[in-house]
């Protein structure tokens, strides 16, 4: 569950979540669970003309199965640490 661990370190960071229905939401990541369900606060929609019903929404819960992409802040991701963890996880699975 490497991806889950990465998301847990990004709490209180601003992320952009693109859903499978082409809705993109920017907000502060408050929590994520093992199913990659995401809770965002202080959200805003990138295309308000296409989704006017979302303008009044301030907080949301997003089911992990409807997420297409999550854009992370570049400064918040330690790529070296992520590469090392990926190598360790890969070697542990190959030993099984």
N, CA, C and O atoms as CSV, one atom per row, in Angstrom:
chain,resi,resn,atom,element,x,y,z
A,1,UNK,N,N,0.834,-1.203,0.000
A,1,UNK,CA,C,0.000,0.000,0.000
A,1,UNK,C,C,0.867,1.252,0.000
A,1,UNK,O,O,0.687,2.147,0.826
A,2,UNK,N,N,1.794,1.301,-0.921
A,2,UNK,CA,C,2.713,2.423,-1.026
A,2,UNK,C,C,1.983,3.731,-1.352
A,2,UNK,O,O,2.272,4.772,-0.762
A,3,UNK,N,N,1.049,3.671,-2.283
A,3,UNK,CA,C,0.324,4.885,-2.678
A,3,UNK,C,C,-0.470,5.430,-1.493
A,3,UNK,O,O,-0.515,6.642,-1.282
A,4,UNK,N,N,-1.084,4.561,-0.732
A,4,UNK,CA,C,-1.821,4.987,0.454
A,4,UNK,C,C,-0.901,5.723,1.414
A,4,UNK,O,O,-1.284,6.751,1.973
A,5,UNK,N,N,0.298,5.214,1.612
A,5,UNK,CA,C,1.276,5.852,2.507
A,5,UNK,C,C,1.661,7.235,2.003
A,5,UNK,O,O,1.816,8.166,2.792
A,6,UNK,N,N,1.814,7.369,0.697
A,6,UNK,CA,C,2.158,8.677,0.117
A,6,UNK,C,C,1.033,9.676,0.372
A,6,UNK,O,O,1.288,10.814,0.767
A,7,UNK,N,N,-0.203,9.253,0.148
A,7,UNK,CA,C,-1.332,10.157,0.368
A,7,UNK,C,C,-1.460,10.555,1.834
A,7,UNK,O,O,-1.823,11.693,2.131
A,8,UNK,N,N,-1.169,9.640,2.757
A,8,UNK,CA,C,-1.261,9.975,4.175
A,8,UNK,C,C,-0.284,11.094,4.548
A,8,UNK,O,O,-0.572,11.886,5.446
A,9,UNK,N,N,0.862,11.170,3.872
A,9,UNK,CA,C,1.834,12.223,4.166
A,9,UNK,C,C,1.415,13.572,3.582
A,9,UNK,O,O,1.999,14.600,3.925
A,10,UNK,N,N,0.416,13.579,2.708
A,10,UNK,CA,C,0.013,14.812,2.030
A,10,UNK,C,C,-1.193,15.501,2.674
A,10,UNK,O,O,-1.748,16.434,2.094
A,11,UNK,N,N,-1.600,15.059,3.854
A,11,UNK,CA,C,-2.731,15.717,4.505
A,11,UNK,C,C,-2.392,17.185,4.752
A,11,UNK,O,O,-1.251,17.538,5.050
A,12,UNK,N,N,-3.398,18.013,4.620
A,12,UNK,CA,C,-3.311,19.475,4.750
A,12,UNK,C,C,-2.555,20.130,3.597
A,12,UNK,O,O,-2.155,21.290,3.701
A,13,UNK,N,N,-2.357,19.406,2.506
A,13,UNK,CA,C,-1.775,19.972,1.285
A,13,UNK,C,C,-2.902,20.206,0.278
A,13,UNK,O,O,-3.919,19.513,0.308
A,14,UNK,N,N,-2.720,21.179,-0.607
A,14,UNK,CA,C,-3.716,21.414,-1.657
A,14,UNK,C,C,-3.456,20.466,-2.816
A,14,UNK,O,O,-2.339,20.395,-3.329
A,15,UNK,N,N,-4.491,19.736,-3.228
A,15,UNK,CA,C,-4.395,18.794,-4.340
A,15,UNK,C,C,-5.536,19.050,-5.316
A,15,UNK,O,O,-6.550,19.655,-4.968
A,16,UNK,N,N,-5.349,18.579,-6.539
A,16,UNK,CA,C,-6.396,18.624,-7.549
A,16,UNK,C,C,-6.810,17.196,-7.845
A,16,UNK,O,O,-5.971,16.352,-8.162
A,17,UNK,N,N,-8.103,16.924,-7.742
A,17,UNK,CA,C,-8.630,15.591,-8.000
A,17,UNK,C,C,-9.488,15.667,-9.257
A,17,UNK,O,O,-10.456,16.425,-9.316
A,18,UNK,N,N,-9.122,14.872,-10.262
A,18,UNK,CA,C,-9.917,14.787,-11.479
A,18,UNK,C,C,-10.725,13.504,-11.419
A,18,UNK,O,O,-10.182,12.417,-11.225
A,19,UNK,N,N,-12.043,13.650,-11.590
A,19,UNK,CA,C,-12.933,12.503,-11.516
A,19,UNK,C,C,-13.177,11.924,-12.902
A,19,UNK,O,O,-12.886,12.568,-13.910
A,20,UNK,N,N,-13.704,10.723,-12.949
A,20,UNK,CA,C,-13.969,10.054,-14.228
A,20,UNK,C,C,-15.045,10.756,-15.050
A,20,UNK,O,O,-15.142,10.527,-16.256
A,21,UNK,N,N,-15.852,11.603,-14.423
A,21,UNK,CA,C,-16.865,12.360,-15.161
A,21,UNK,C,C,-16.340,13.726,-15.610
A,21,UNK,O,O,-17.129,14.610,-15.943
A,22,UNK,N,N,-15.018,13.905,-15.621
A,22,UNK,CA,C,-14.321,15.117,-16.071
A,22,UNK,C,C,-14.479,16.315,-15.143
A,22,UNK,O,O,-14.160,17.436,-15.539
A,23,UNK,N,N,-14.953,16.116,-13.942
A,23,UNK,CA,C,-15.014,17.172,-12.939
A,23,UNK,C,C,-13.667,17.245,-12.229
A,23,UNK,O,O,-13.171,16.233,-11.734
A,24,UNK,N,N,-13.075,18.429,-12.177
A,24,UNK,CA,C,-11.812,18.637,-11.471
A,24,UNK,C,C,-12.059,19.515,-10.256
A,24,UNK,O,O,-12.628,20.601,-10.363
A,25,UNK,N,N,-11.625,19.033,-9.102
A,25,UNK,CA,C,-11.850,19.723,-7.835
A,25,UNK,C,C,-10.504,19.998,-7.179
A,25,UNK,O,O,-9.667,19.104,-7.060
A,26,UNK,N,N,-10.303,21.241,-6.756
A,26,UNK,CA,C,-9.102,21.628,-6.022
A,26,UNK,C,C,-9.519,21.849,-4.574
A,26,UNK,O,O,-10.516,22.517,-4.299
A,27,UNK,N,N,-8.745,21.282,-3.651
A,27,UNK,CA,C,-9.072,21.454,-2.247
A,27,UNK,C,C,-7.948,20.974,-1.355
A,27,UNK,O,O,-6.942,20.443,-1.825
A,28,UNK,N,N,-8.135,21.168,-0.062
A,28,UNK,CA,C,-7.161,20.746,0.925
A,28,UNK,C,C,-7.463,19.309,1.329
A,28,UNK,O,O,-8.566,19.002,1.780
A,29,UNK,N,N,-6.479,18.433,1.166
A,29,UNK,CA,C,-6.639,17.022,1.516
A,29,UNK,C,C,-6.701,16.885,3.031
A,29,UNK,O,O,-5.756,17.244,3.734
A,30,UNK,N,N,-7.808,16.369,3.525
A,30,UNK,CA,C,-7.975,16.201,4.972
A,30,UNK,C,C,-7.794,14.764,5.412
A,30,UNK,O,O,-7.251,14.512,6.487
A,31,UNK,N,N,-8.237,13.820,4.604
A,31,UNK,CA,C,-8.041,12.418,4.963
A,31,UNK,C,C,-8.152,11.539,3.731
A,31,UNK,O,O,-8.740,11.910,2.715
A,32,UNK,N,N,-7.561,10.354,3.864
A,32,UNK,CA,C,-7.629,9.328,2.822
A,32,UNK,C,C,-7.631,7.985,3.539
A,32,UNK,O,O,-6.964,7.827,4.561
A,33,UNK,N,N,-8.375,7.016,3.010
A,33,UNK,CA,C,-8.402,5.702,3.643
A,33,UNK,C,C,-7.800,4.642,2.732
A,33,UNK,O,O,-7.308,4.957,1.648
A,34,UNK,N,N,-7.837,3.386,3.169
A,34,UNK,CA,C,-7.182,2.308,2.431
A,34,UNK,C,C,-7.829,2.043,1.078
A,34,UNK,O,O,-7.216,1.394,0.230
A,35,UNK,N,N,-9.055,2.526,0.850
A,35,UNK,CA,C,-9.719,2.384,-0.444
A,35,UNK,C,C,-9.460,3.599,-1.334
A,35,UNK,O,O,-10.013,3.712,-2.428
A,36,UNK,N,N,-8.613,4.501,-0.847
A,36,UNK,CA,C,-8.274,5.760,-1.502
A,36,UNK,C,C,-9.488,6.671,-1.665
A,36,UNK,O,O,-9.561,7.463,-2.605
A,37,UNK,N,N,-10.445,6.549,-0.736
A,37,UNK,CA,C,-11.504,7.542,-0.624
A,37,UNK,C,C,-10.861,8.808,-0.078
A,37,UNK,O,O,-9.995,8.744,0.794
A,38,UNK,N,N,-11.283,9.948,-0.589
A,38,UNK,CA,C,-10.614,11.216,-0.284
A,38,UNK,C,C,-11.611,12.205,0.312
A,38,UNK,O,O,-12.729,12.345,-0.185
A,39,UNK,N,N,-11.203,12.888,1.378
A,39,UNK,CA,C,-12.000,13.965,1.951
A,39,UNK,C,C,-11.257,15.276,1.697
A,39,UNK,O,O,-10.100,15.432,2.086
A,40,UNK,N,N,-11.944,16.219,1.037
A,40,UNK,CA,C,-11.366,17.534,0.738
A,40,UNK,C,C,-12.158,18.617,1.441
A,40,UNK,O,O,-13.375,18.511,1.595
A,41,UNK,N,N,-11.463,19.655,1.865
A,41,UNK,CA,C,-12.101,20.838,2.447
A,41,UNK,C,C,-11.707,22.066,1.643
A,41,UNK,O,O,-10.708,22.061,0.924
A,42,UNK,N,N,-12.500,23.110,1.774
A,42,UNK,CA,C,-12.269,24.391,1.072
A,42,UNK,C,C,-12.096,24.156,-0.429
A,42,UNK,O,O,-11.115,24.591,-1.033
A,43,UNK,N,N,-13.069,23.460,-1.014
A,43,UNK,CA,C,-12.923,23.082,-2.421
A,43,UNK,C,C,-13.382,24.191,-3.358
A,43,UNK,O,O,-14.137,25.089,-2.985
A,44,UNK,N,N,-12.896,24.090,-4.583
A,44,UNK,CA,C,-13.391,24.905,-5.693
A,44,UNK,C,C,-13.303,24.048,-6.943
A,44,UNK,O,O,-12.438,23.182,-7.071
A,45,UNK,N,N,-14.210,24.312,-7.851
A,45,UNK,CA,C,-14.282,23.557,-9.098
A,45,UNK,C,C,-13.541,24.337,-10.171
A,45,UNK,O,O,-13.682,25.557,-10.257
A,46,UNK,N,N,-12.756,23.651,-10.988
A,46,UNK,CA,C,-11.977,24.344,-12.015
A,46,UNK,C,C,-12.845,24.869,-13.148
A,46,UNK,O,O,-12.542,25.928,-13.698
A,47,UNK,N,N,-13.914,24.168,-13.518
A,47,UNK,CA,C,-14.783,24.604,-14.611
A,47,UNK,C,C,-16.180,24.874,-14.064
A,47,UNK,O,O,-17.073,24.032,-14.153
A,48,UNK,N,N,-16.350,26.064,-13.497
A,48,UNK,CA,C,-17.613,26.399,-12.845
A,48,UNK,C,C,-18.775,26.522,-13.817
A,48,UNK,O,O,-19.923,26.312,-13.425
A,49,UNK,N,N,-18.504,26.857,-15.082
A,49,UNK,CA,C,-19.593,26.978,-16.066
A,49,UNK,C,C,-20.235,25.615,-16.349
A,49,UNK,O,O,-21.449,25.529,-16.534
A,50,UNK,N,N,-19.430,24.561,-16.383
A,50,UNK,CA,C,-19.952,23.217,-16.646
A,50,UNK,C,C,-20.585,22.583,-15.421
A,50,UNK,O,O,-21.441,21.707,-15.549
A,51,UNK,N,N,-20.177,23.014,-14.241
A,51,UNK,CA,C,-20.657,22.411,-12.993
A,51,UNK,C,C,-21.112,23.503,-12.017
A,51,UNK,O,O,-20.523,23.652,-10.946
A,52,UNK,N,N,-22.158,24.272,-12.376
A,52,UNK,CA,C,-22.585,25.362,-11.488
A,52,UNK,C,C,-23.148,24.878,-10.152
A,52,UNK,O,O,-23.134,25.627,-9.176
A,53,UNK,N,N,-23.638,23.653,-10.092
A,53,UNK,CA,C,-24.192,23.119,-8.850
A,53,UNK,C,C,-23.117,22.888,-7.794
A,53,UNK,O,O,-23.443,22.715,-6.620
A,54,UNK,N,N,-21.855,22.881,-8.181
A,54,UNK,CA,C,-20.757,22.634,-7.245
A,54,UNK,C,C,-20.192,23.913,-6.622
A,54,UNK,O,O,-19.346,23.844,-5.731
A,55,UNK,N,N,-20.647,25.063,-7.077
A,55,UNK,CA,C,-20.100,26.328,-6.590
A,55,UNK,C,C,-20.368,26.518,-5.098
A,55,UNK,O,O,-19.523,27.061,-4.385
A,56,UNK,N,N,-21.518,26.084,-4.624
A,56,UNK,CA,C,-21.891,26.285,-3.217
A,56,UNK,C,C,-21.267,25.254,-2.283
A,56,UNK,O,O,-21.329,25.419,-1.064
A,57,UNK,N,N,-20.671,24.203,-2.822
A,57,UNK,CA,C,-20.112,23.131,-1.989
A,57,UNK,C,C,-18.750,23.551,-1.451
A,57,UNK,O,O,-17.918,24.063,-2.200
A,58,UNK,N,N,-18.519,23.341,-0.168
A,58,UNK,CA,C,-17.257,23.732,0.459
A,58,UNK,C,C,-16.392,22.535,0.857
A,58,UNK,O,O,-15.165,22.629,0.852
A,59,UNK,N,N,-17.026,21.411,1.203
A,59,UNK,CA,C,-16.315,20.197,1.602
A,59,UNK,C,C,-16.916,19.025,0.849
A,59,UNK,O,O,-18.102,19.039,0.522
A,60,UNK,N,N,-16.101,18.002,0.570
A,60,UNK,CA,C,-16.659,16.844,-0.121
A,60,UNK,C,C,-15.901,15.574,0.233
A,60,UNK,O,O,-14.751,15.602,0.671
A,61,UNK,N,N,-16.586,14.473,0.027
A,61,UNK,CA,C,-16.026,13.132,0.187
A,61,UNK,C,C,-16.075,12.495,-1.191
A,61,UNK,O,O,-17.129,12.470,-1.826
A,62,UNK,N,N,-14.947,11.982,-1.659
A,62,UNK,CA,C,-14.869,11.410,-2.999
A,62,UNK,C,C,-14.555,9.925,-2.880
A,62,UNK,O,O,-13.557,9.533,-2.276
A,63,UNK,N,N,-15.405,9.122,-3.453
A,63,UNK,CA,C,-15.177,7.671,-3.461
A,63,UNK,C,C,-13.977,7.358,-4.352
A,63,UNK,O,O,-13.878,7.872,-5.467
A,64,UNK,N,N,-13.078,6.525,-3.869
A,64,UNK,CA,C,-11.845,6.220,-4.586
A,64,UNK,C,C,-12.046,5.656,-5.976
A,64,UNK,O,O,-11.212,5.876,-6.853
A,65,UNK,N,N,-13.142,4.927,-6.201
A,65,UNK,CA,C,-13.370,4.291,-7.494
A,65,UNK,C,C,-13.752,5.273,-8.596
A,65,UNK,O,O,-13.736,4.903,-9.770
A,66,UNK,N,N,-14.096,6.514,-8.251
A,66,UNK,CA,C,-14.467,7.491,-9.282
A,66,UNK,C,C,-13.330,8.462,-9.607
A,66,UNK,O,O,-13.506,9.371,-10.418
A,67,UNK,N,N,-12.167,8.274,-8.979
A,67,UNK,CA,C,-11.027,9.165,-9.198
A,67,UNK,C,C,-10.239,8.708,-10.422
A,67,UNK,O,O,-9.886,7.535,-10.544
A,68,UNK,N,N,-9.968,9.649,-11.324
A,68,UNK,CA,C,-9.117,9.363,-12.478
A,68,UNK,C,C,-7.668,9.713,-12.160
A,68,UNK,O,O,-6.776,8.881,-12.327
A,69,UNK,N,N,-7.430,10.941,-11.703
A,69,UNK,CA,C,-6.080,11.406,-11.370
A,69,UNK,C,C,-6.120,12.222,-10.087
A,69,UNK,O,O,-7.146,12.805,-9.736
A,70,UNK,N,N,-4.997,12.253,-9.398
A,70,UNK,CA,C,-4.795,13.191,-8.292
A,70,UNK,C,C,-3.487,13.910,-8.586
A,70,UNK,O,O,-2.429,13.288,-8.679
A,71,UNK,N,N,-3.572,15.224,-8.730
A,71,UNK,CA,C,-2.375,16.030,-8.982
A,71,UNK,C,C,-1.845,16.520,-7.639
A,71,UNK,O,O,-2.547,17.175,-6.869
A,72,UNK,N,N,-0.597,16.185,-7.389
A,72,UNK,CA,C,0.032,16.502,-6.116
A,72,UNK,C,C,0.964,17.695,-6.270
A,72,UNK,O,O,1.506,17.915,-7.352
A,73,UNK,N,N,1.160,18.472,-5.199
A,73,UNK,CA,C,2.146,19.559,-5.272
A,73,UNK,C,C,3.546,18.970,-5.388
A,73,UNK,O,O,3.917,18.079,-4.623
A,74,UNK,N,N,4.311,19.462,-6.335
A,74,UNK,CA,C,5.637,18.913,-6.610
A,74,UNK,C,C,6.549,18.977,-5.379
A,74,UNK,O,O,7.310,18.046,-5.118
A,75,UNK,N,N,6.471,20.055,-4.642
A,75,UNK,CA,C,7.343,20.230,-3.478
A,75,UNK,C,C,7.003,19.255,-2.350
A,75,UNK,O,O,7.843,18.999,-1.488
A,76,UNK,N,N,5.786,18.709,-2.343
A,76,UNK,CA,C,5.357,17.842,-1.246
A,76,UNK,C,C,5.768,16.387,-1.431
A,76,UNK,O,O,5.648,15.587,-0.503
A,77,UNK,N,N,6.252,16.033,-2.627
A,77,UNK,CA,C,6.603,14.638,-2.906
A,77,UNK,C,C,8.119,14.479,-2.909
A,77,UNK,O,O,8.822,15.135,-3.679
A,78,UNK,N,N,8.614,13.604,-2.041
A,78,UNK,CA,C,10.038,13.290,-1.984
A,78,UNK,C,C,10.282,12.127,-2.947
A,78,UNK,O,O,10.076,10.969,-2.583
A,79,UNK,N,N,10.714,12.425,-4.158
A,79,UNK,CA,C,10.847,11.396,-5.188
A,79,UNK,C,C,11.900,10.350,-4.829
A,79,UNK,O,O,11.727,9.172,-5.141
A,80,UNK,N,N,12.974,10.759,-4.188
A,80,UNK,CA,C,14.011,9.792,-3.812
A,80,UNK,C,C,13.478,8.780,-2.808
A,80,UNK,O,O,13.721,7.580,-2.937
A,81,UNK,N,N,12.764,9.259,-1.826
A,81,UNK,CA,C,12.167,8.372,-0.831
A,81,UNK,C,C,11.145,7.436,-1.482
A,81,UNK,O,O,11.076,6.254,-1.143
A,82,UNK,N,N,10.364,7.962,-2.404
A,82,UNK,CA,C,9.366,7.165,-3.107
A,82,UNK,C,C,10.016,6.077,-3.964
A,82,UNK,O,O,9.539,4.943,-4.001
A,83,UNK,N,N,11.098,6.422,-4.649
A,83,UNK,CA,C,11.821,5.433,-5.458
A,83,UNK,C,C,12.401,4.321,-4.584
A,83,UNK,O,O,12.309,3.145,-4.936
A,84,UNK,N,N,12.990,4.681,-3.464
A,84,UNK,CA,C,13.551,3.687,-2.552
A,84,UNK,C,C,12.467,2.758,-2.002
A,84,UNK,O,O,12.657,1.544,-1.932
A,85,UNK,N,N,11.344,3.332,-1.618
A,85,UNK,CA,C,10.245,2.526,-1.084
A,85,UNK,C,C,9.683,1.591,-2.150
A,85,UNK,O,O,9.306,0.459,-1.851
A,86,UNK,N,N,9.628,2.059,-3.379
A,86,UNK,CA,C,9.140,1.217,-4.478
A,86,UNK,C,C,10.079,0.042,-4.706
A,86,UNK,O,O,9.630,-1.084,-4.920
A,87,UNK,N,N,11.371,0.300,-4.662
A,87,UNK,CA,C,12.348,-0.783,-4.835
A,87,UNK,C,C,12.232,-1.816,-3.706
A,87,UNK,O,O,12.265,-3.021,-3.956
A,88,UNK,N,N,12.096,-1.338,-2.469
A,88,UNK,CA,C,11.967,-2.253,-1.335
A,88,UNK,C,C,10.701,-3.106,-1.462
A,88,UNK,O,O,10.735,-4.316,-1.239
A,89,UNK,N,N,9.600,-2.472,-1.816
A,89,UNK,CA,C,8.338,-3.208,-1.942
A,89,UNK,C,C,8.422,-4.227,-3.082
A,89,UNK,O,O,7.907,-5.339,-2.967
A,90,UNK,N,N,9.061,-3.849,-4.158
A,90,UNK,CA,C,9.212,-4.764,-5.291
A,90,UNK,C,C,10.086,-5.962,-4.912
A,90,UNK,O,O,9.766,-7.095,-5.270
A,91,UNK,N,N,11.176,-5.724,-4.197
A,91,UNK,CA,C,12.044,-6.830,-3.806
A,91,UNK,C,C,11.358,-7.739,-2.782
A,91,UNK,O,O,11.569,-8.952,-2.795
A,92,UNK,N,N,10.546,-7.169,-1.904
A,92,UNK,CA,C,9.818,-7.984,-0.925
A,92,UNK,C,C,8.787,-8.882,-1.617
A,92,UNK,O,O,8.585,-10.025,-1.207
A,93,UNK,N,N,8.140,-8.371,-2.657
A,93,UNK,CA,C,7.153,-9.185,-3.372
A,93,UNK,C,C,7.805,-10.256,-4.217
A,93,UNK,O,O,7.220,-11.322,-4.407
A,94,UNK,N,N,9.000,-10.007,-4.730
A,94,UNK,CA,C,9.664,-11.009,-5.556
A,94,UNK,C,C,10.198,-12.162,-4.704
A,94,UNK,O,O,10.421,-13.257,-5.221
A,95,UNK,N,N,10.407,-11.927,-3.402
A,95,UNK,CA,C,10.878,-12.973,-2.496
A,95,UNK,C,C,9.765,-13.948,-2.120
A,95,UNK,O,O,10.035,-15.054,-1.652
A,96,UNK,N,N,8.531,-13.540,-2.325
A,96,UNK,CA,C,7.374,-14.377,-1.932
A,96,UNK,C,C,7.166,-15.489,-2.874
A,96,UNK,O,O,6.243,-16.285,-2.696
